[in-house]
Amino acid sequence: MTMNAAGLLMLPLLVAPAGAQAAQEHDLWNGAQIMDAVQSRQTEFPYVYEEQSIVRVDRNGLRDTRTARRYSRVEPDGNVHVLLVFETPPEIRGTTLIAHRDPGGMVTKQLYLPALGPQLIASDADDRGGGFLGTDFTVESLTGEMMSEYRYVRGGDEEIDNQAYFSVDVFRAGDDPNRTQPLRRHFIRKDNLFITRTDFFDIRGGVAKRQRSYDLRVVDETMWHANLMLMDDYREQHQTLIKVDRRVFSRDYVPADMFGAAWLFEHYPAPPDPAVPATDATVPDDAEGGTP
């Protein structure tokens, strides 16, 4: 059974009319210039804390709801740190993904599974296309796209829901320049330079996954954030919705020491081993009428 976004929710995309002057300035931009403008406008705030609800829907229509906390920190040297820790349901509390991206674009991932004890499990650094922790979103969705790793080609402009859009095709930087099939295609609102939709293509050119952003909110005058992100996986017939219930931009909420093992082991300790019986407390003699 193929699912679509309407099967999970019906959400209006908040839109505003694009200014004619802005449209004229954009007319001569190529793909790289558009993405440069997107990055300069929408660069991740250096310290972000979010409380999220994550809803997954499988091919049978069964829903699984989780809550999580997401912490992200961008250092002045270009290092990016992301920590996503699940709070509910209770059986997965503390399950955590830690992702780091260095200034050169190298991504490392580690998983913490409290049931396995105090250890971090390294994950494949090259597997940025796979969903994390059972969701349909990728680690690159968390850490952002490194523009130096890709080549951008402007496609035809689009009008979607009476809103003007750029379309930009994304290729790997080392691909044959004559290649016509992109990895993905971004759809970017002309008025606020926000990517509200990305289509991910399979090797045959079909849309394998589609990511959409809704409920856009302006932050810091020109920067925008989406409070709802929806990923459709058409191959697996899955959907994942991430809803931001609370967002705080503050250094105090995202200390540097939280992106490592010590912080996790302290705040999300492993559950007691049920195979180890609890130790009975020793009862003092005088508590049971013993010799005073």
MOHULIN-V667253 format. One record per residue. N is the residue number from 1. RES is the residue in one small letter. OMEGA is omega as a letter, one per 30 degrees, with the letter a starting at -180 (* if undefined). D_LAST is the distance of its C-alpha to the last C-alpha in Angstrom with 2 decimals. Layout:
[[N	RES	OMEGA	D_LAST] [N	RES	OMEGA	D_LAST]]
This chain:
[[1	m	l	76.40] [2	t	a	77.23] [3	m	l	75.23] [4	n	a	76.28] [5	a	a	74.65] [6	a	l	75.62] [7	g	a	73.48] [8	l	a	70.36] [9	l	l	71.30] [10	m	a	74.29] [11	l	l	74.04] [12	p	l	76.83] [13	l	a	77.29] [14	l	a	77.36] [15	v	l	80.75] [16	a	a	82.87] [17	p	l	86.60] [18	a	a	87.53] [19	g	a	89.61] [20	a	a	93.18] [21	q	l	93.02] [22	a	a	89.89] [23	a	l	91.59] [24	q	l	94.59] [25	e	a	92.46] [26	h	a	90.79] [27	d	a	94.04] [28	l	a	94.71] [29	w	l	91.20] [30	n	a	90.71] [31	g	a	87.57] [32	a	l	85.90] [33	q	l	86.64] [34	i	a	85.17] [35	m	l	81.94] [36	d	l	81.85] [37	a	l	82.10] [38	v	a	79.34] [39	q	a	77.04] [40	s	a	77.80] [41	r	a	77.25] [42	q	l	74.24] [43	t	a	72.37] [44	e	l	68.66] [45	f	a	66.71] [46	p	a	64.57] [47	y	a	61.17] [48	v	l	60.71] [49	y	a	57.68] [50	e	l	58.28] [51	e	a	56.39] [52	q	l	58.41] [53	s	a	58.84] [54	i	a	60.43] [55	v	l	62.22] [56	r	l	63.71] [57	v	a	66.24] [58	d	a	67.36] [59	r	l	70.71] [60	n	l	69.55] [61	g	l	68.60] [62	l	a	64.85] [63	r	l	62.88] [64	d	a	59.76] [65	t	l	58.21] [66	r	l	55.91] [67	t	a	54.73] [68	a	l	54.59] [69	r	l	54.34] [70	r	l	57.15] [71	y	l	57.05] [72	s	a	60.19] [73	r	l	60.96] [74	v	a	64.34] [75	e	l	64.25] [76	p	a	67.12] [77	d	l	68.12] [78	g	l	68.72] [79	n	l	65.61] [80	v	l	64.36] [81	h	l	60.77] [82	v	l	59.78] [83	l	l	56.44] [84	l	a	56.26] [85	v	a	52.85] [86	f	l	52.38] [87	e	l	49.79] [88	t	g	50.56] [89	p	a	50.57] [90	p	a	46.91] [91	e	l	47.85] [92	i	a	49.88] [93	r	a	47.86] [94	g	l	48.03] [95	t	a	51.13] [96	t	l	53.15] [97	l	l	56.57] [98	i	l	57.05] [99	a	l	60.72] [100	h	l	62.31] [101	r	a	66.01] [102	d	a	67.31] [103	p	l	70.43] [104	g	l	72.58] [105	g	l	71.57] [106	m	a	69.32] [107	v	l	66.62] [108	t	a	63.35] [109	k	l	60.89] [110	q	l	57.33] [111	l	l	55.20] [112	y	l	51.46] [113	l	a	50.07] [114	p	a	46.29] [115	a	l	45.96] [116	l	l	47.30] [117	g	a	44.68] [118	p	l	45.17] [119	q	l	48.85] [120	l	a	52.19] [121	i	l	55.11] [122	a	l	58.53] [123	s	a	61.33] [124	d	a	65.08] [125	a	a	66.42] [126	d	a	69.89] [127	d	l	68.83] [128	r	a	69.29] [129	g	a	71.20] [130	g	l	68.37] [131	g	a	66.07] [132	f	l	62.53] [133	l	l	59.38] [134	g	l	61.39] [135	t	l	63.51] [136	d	l	67.29] [137	f	a	67.05] [138	t	l	67.40] [139	v	l	65.66] [140	e	l	68.93] [141	s	a	68.48] [142	l	a	65.31] [143	t	l	66.55] [144	g	a	70.14] [145	e	l	73.52] [146	m	a	74.61] [147	m	a	78.25] [148	s	a	79.23] [149	e	a	78.56] [150	y	l	81.02] [151	r	a	84.62] [152	y	a	85.41] [153	v	l	88.62] [154	r	l	89.55] [155	g	l	90.62] [156	g	l	92.39] [157	d	a	91.02] [158	e	l	89.59] [159	e	a	89.23] [160	i	a	86.19] [161	d	l	85.44] [162	n	l	88.01] [163	q	a	86.21] [164	a	a	87.93] [165	y	l	86.29] [166	f	l	86.89] [167	s	a	86.38] [168	v	l	85.49] [169	d	a	85.41] [170	v	l	82.86] [171	f	l	83.76] [172	r	a	82.02] [173	a	a	83.43] [174	g	a	84.68] [175	d	l	86.39] [176	d	a	90.14] [177	p	l	91.65] [178	n	l	93.90] [179	r	a	90.97] [180	t	a	91.27] [181	q	a	88.10] [182	p	l	85.18] [183	l	a	81.49] [184	r	l	80.87] [185	r	l	82.53] [186	h	l	81.07] [187	f	a	82.28] [188	i	l	81.93] [189	r	a	82.57] [190	k	a	85.32] [191	d	a	84.06] [192	n	l	80.55] [193	l	l	80.74] [194	f	l	77.76] [195	i	a	77.65] [196	t	l	77.05] [197	r	l	77.96] [198	t	l	78.06] [199	d	l	79.69] [200	f	a	78.64] [201	f	l	81.39] [202	d	a	81.36] [203	i	l	83.81] [204	r	l	86.42] [205	g	l	86.29] [206	g	l	84.49] [207	v	a	81.63] [208	a	a	78.47] [209	k	l	75.99] [210	r	l	76.35] [211	q	l	73.98] [212	r	l	74.47] [213	s	a	72.93] [214	y	l	72.78] [215	d	a	71.63] [216	l	l	72.68] [217	r	l	71.32] [218	v	a	72.67] [219	v	l	70.30] [220	d	l	71.21] [221	e	a	74.78] [222	t	a	76.32] [223	m	a	73.54] [224	w	l	72.81] [225	h	l	69.88] [226	a	l	69.78] [227	n	l	66.96] [228	l	l	67.92] [229	m	a	68.90] [230	l	l	70.17] [231	m	l	70.91] [232	d	l	73.02] [233	d	a	73.16] [234	y	l	76.33] [235	r	a	76.06] [236	e	a	72.62] [237	q	l	73.23] [238	h	l	69.98] [239	q	l	69.22] [240	t	l	66.48] [241	l	l	66.07] [242	i	l	64.02] [243	k	l	63.43] [244	v	l	62.06] [245	d	l	59.79] [246	r	l	58.93] [247	r	l	60.35] [248	v	l	59.35] [249	f	a	61.37] [250	s	l	58.94] [251	r	a	57.89] [252	d	a	54.35] [253	y	a	53.98] [254	v	l	55.18] [255	p	a	53.56] [256	a	a	54.99] [257	d	a	51.72] [258	m	a	51.27] [259	f	a	54.00] [260	g	a	51.99] [261	a	a	49.23] [262	a	a	46.34] [263	w	a	46.77] [264	l	a	47.07] [265	f	l	44.06] [266	e	a	41.92] [267	h	l	43.28] [268	y	a	43.97] [269	p	l	41.45] [270	a	l	41.93] [271	p	l	40.15] [272	p	l	37.24] [273	d	a	38.54] [274	p	l	38.10] [275	a	a	38.24] [276	v	a	34.96] [277	p	l	31.96] [278	a	l	29.24] [279	t	l	26.09] [280	d	l	23.05] [281	a	l	20.11] [282	t	a	17.00] [283	v	l	14.11] [284	p	a	10.69] [285	d	a	8.24] [286	d	l	5.95] [287	a	a	9.50] [288	e	l	10.34] [289	g	a	7.86] [290	g	a	6.23] [291	t	a	3.82] [292	p	*	0.00]]
